Amino acid sequence: MRIHIATDHAGLEFSRTLVDHLTNAGHEVVDHGPTEYDALDDYPAFCINAALGVARDQAAGVRTLGVVFGGSGNGEQIAANKVEGIRAALVWSMDTAILARQHNDANVISIGARQHTVEEAIRYIDAFIAEPFSGDERHVRRIAQLAEYETTGDIVGKGVDVAADAPAASAE
């Protein structure tokens, strides 16, 4: 499987360990950076590039997933989720890693490098990669609704209040 990874300065050392671990497990790793330590680096481009790689590969039929991480994993997850077709899950336990795949067909995992030991993070990543999507109808339906909203701004028949996005009328 191809695994796209990205981080910020907080996860740089972990990224080197992770590349070795995933490569030794037989995966093809694409590292979107950074390649050197810079305490002022900006994670969005790194994580968006990893997510774009996952989205492109999936569209081409390549078996692929992504791993993004930083100090907390929050910003990295938000960045990855800005890419159409990406379902990035913030993972902090074995259950959240497994359920992200089983129920949400998440294609990117986000982990806080400062929140977990290297061993914990690798266990979560390995579980995420190994776990298949359940394919249950209810999960397929919900993922389709998210994709519909992502592309159209609506979920037909589900009461999404698209008018709520409009600016309020002025009282003047």
C-alpha positions as CSV (number, residue, x, y, z in Angstrom):
1,M,0.0,0.0,0.0
2,R,1.2,3.6,-0.6
3,I,1.2,5.7,2.5
4,H,1.5,9.5,2.2
5,I,2.8,11.2,5.3
6,A,3.3,14.8,6.4
7,T,4.1,16.6,9.7
8,D,5.4,19.9,11.1
9,H,8.5,20.5,13.2
10,A,6.9,18.8,16.2
11,G,6.7,15.5,14.4
12,L,9.9,15.6,12.3
13,E,11.9,13.0,14.4
14,F,8.8,10.7,14.5
15,S,8.4,11.0,10.7
16,R,11.9,9.5,10.2
17,T,11.0,6.6,12.5
18,L,7.6,6.2,10.8
19,V,9.1,6.1,7.3
20,D,11.5,3.3,8.4
21,H,8.7,1.4,10.1
22,L,6.3,1.6,7.2
23,T,8.9,0.8,4.6
24,N,10.0,-2.3,6.6
25,A,6.4,-3.4,6.7
26,G,6.3,-3.4,2.9
27,H,4.6,-0.1,2.2
28,E,5.6,2.5,-0.3
29,V,6.0,5.8,1.6
30,V,5.7,9.2,0.1
31,D,7.0,11.8,2.6
32,H,5.6,15.3,1.9
33,G,7.8,17.0,4.5
34,P,9.3,18.8,6.1
35,T,12.8,17.5,5.5
36,E,14.6,19.6,8.0
37,Y,13.8,21.2,11.4
38,D,12.3,24.7,11.3
39,A,10.5,25.7,14.5
40,L,8.5,28.3,12.4
41,D,7.4,26.0,9.6
42,D,3.8,25.9,8.6
43,Y,2.1,22.5,8.5
44,P,-0.9,23.3,6.2
45,A,0.9,22.9,2.9
46,F,2.7,19.7,4.0
47,C,-0.6,18.1,5.2
48,I,-2.6,19.3,2.2
49,N,0.0,17.9,-0.2
50,A,-0.2,14.5,1.6
51,A,-4.0,14.6,1.4
52,L,-3.9,15.6,-2.3
53,G,-1.6,12.6,-2.9
54,V,-4.1,10.3,-1.2
55,A,-7.0,11.7,-3.2
56,R,-5.2,11.5,-6.5
57,D,-4.1,7.9,-5.8
58,Q,-7.5,6.8,-4.8
59,A,-9.0,8.4,-7.9
60,A,-6.4,6.4,-9.9
61,G,-7.3,3.1,-8.2
62,V,-4.1,2.9,-6.1
63,R,-4.5,1.4,-2.6
64,T,-3.4,4.3,-0.4
65,L,-3.9,6.0,2.9
66,G,-2.4,9.0,4.6
67,V,-0.8,9.8,8.0
68,V,-0.4,13.4,9.2
69,F,0.8,14.5,12.6
70,G,2.1,17.4,14.6
71,G,2.1,18.6,18.2
72,S,-1.6,17.9,18.8
73,G,-2.8,16.5,15.4
74,N,-5.7,19.0,15.4
75,G,-4.4,21.5,12.8
76,E,-3.0,18.7,10.6
77,Q,-6.4,17.0,10.6
78,I,-8.2,20.2,9.7
79,A,-5.7,20.9,6.9
80,A,-6.1,17.4,5.4
81,N,-9.9,17.7,5.6
82,K,-9.8,20.7,3.3
83,V,-9.1,18.4,0.4
84,E,-12.1,17.1,-1.4
85,G,-12.6,13.4,-0.9
86,I,-10.5,13.2,2.3
87,R,-11.9,11.9,5.5
88,A,-9.2,12.6,8.1
89,A,-9.7,11.3,11.6
90,L,-7.9,12.6,14.7
91,V,-6.9,9.4,16.5
92,W,-5.9,9.2,20.2
93,S,-6.6,5.5,21.0
94,M,-6.8,2.1,19.5
95,D,-10.6,2.3,19.3
96,T,-10.5,5.6,17.5
97,A,-8.0,4.2,15.0
98,I,-10.1,1.2,14.3
99,L,-13.5,2.9,14.2
100,A,-12.1,5.6,11.9
101,R,-11.6,2.9,9.2
102,Q,-14.6,0.6,10.1
103,H,-17.3,3.3,10.3
104,N,-16.0,6.3,8.5
105,D,-13.7,4.8,5.8
106,A,-11.2,7.5,6.9
107,N,-8.4,7.7,4.4
108,V,-6.1,9.8,6.5
109,I,-5.1,9.5,10.2
110,S,-4.0,12.4,12.3
111,I,-2.0,11.9,15.5
112,G,-0.6,14.3,18.0
113,A,3.2,13.5,18.1
114,R,3.5,15.3,21.5
115,Q,0.5,13.4,22.9
116,H,1.7,9.8,22.5
117,T,4.8,7.8,22.7
118,V,6.3,6.6,19.4
119,E,5.2,3.1,20.2
120,E,1.6,4.1,20.8
121,A,1.5,6.2,17.6
122,I,2.9,3.3,15.5
123,R,0.3,0.9,17.0
124,Y,-2.5,3.3,16.1
125,I,-1.1,3.7,12.6
126,D,-0.7,0.0,12.1
127,A,-4.2,-0.7,13.3
128,F,-5.6,2.0,11.0
129,I,-3.8,0.7,8.0
130,A,-4.8,-3.0,8.7
131,E,-8.5,-2.3,9.5
132,P,-10.9,-2.5,6.5
133,F,-14.0,-0.4,6.0
134,S,-17.0,-2.4,7.2
135,G,-19.1,-1.5,4.2
136,D,-22.3,-1.5,6.3
137,E,-25.1,0.3,4.5
138,R,-25.6,2.9,7.2
139,H,-21.9,3.9,7.0
140,V,-21.9,4.0,3.2
141,R,-25.0,6.2,3.3
142,R,-23.5,8.6,5.8
143,I,-20.2,8.9,3.9
144,A,-22.2,9.6,0.7
145,Q,-24.1,12.4,2.5
146,L,-20.8,14.0,3.5
147,A,-19.5,13.7,-0.1
148,E,-22.8,15.2,-1.4
149,Y,-22.5,18.2,1.0
150,E,-18.8,18.6,0.1
151,T,-19.6,18.8,-3.6
152,T,-23.0,20.5,-3.7
153,G,-23.3,22.3,-0.3
154,D,-26.5,20.3,0.5
155,I,-27.7,16.9,1.6
156,V,-31.0,16.5,-0.3
157,G,-33.9,15.5,2.0
158,K,-31.9,15.8,5.1
159,G,-32.7,19.3,6.2
160,V,-29.4,21.0,5.8
161,D,-30.0,24.7,6.4
162,V,-28.2,26.1,3.4
163,A,-29.9,29.5,4.0
164,A,-28.0,29.7,7.3
165,D,-24.8,30.4,5.3
166,A,-26.3,33.6,3.9
167,P,-25.5,36.9,5.6
168,A,-28.2,38.3,7.8
169,A,-30.3,41.1,6.3
170,S,-29.4,44.5,7.6
171,A,-31.9,46.3,9.9
172,E,-31.2,49.6,8.2
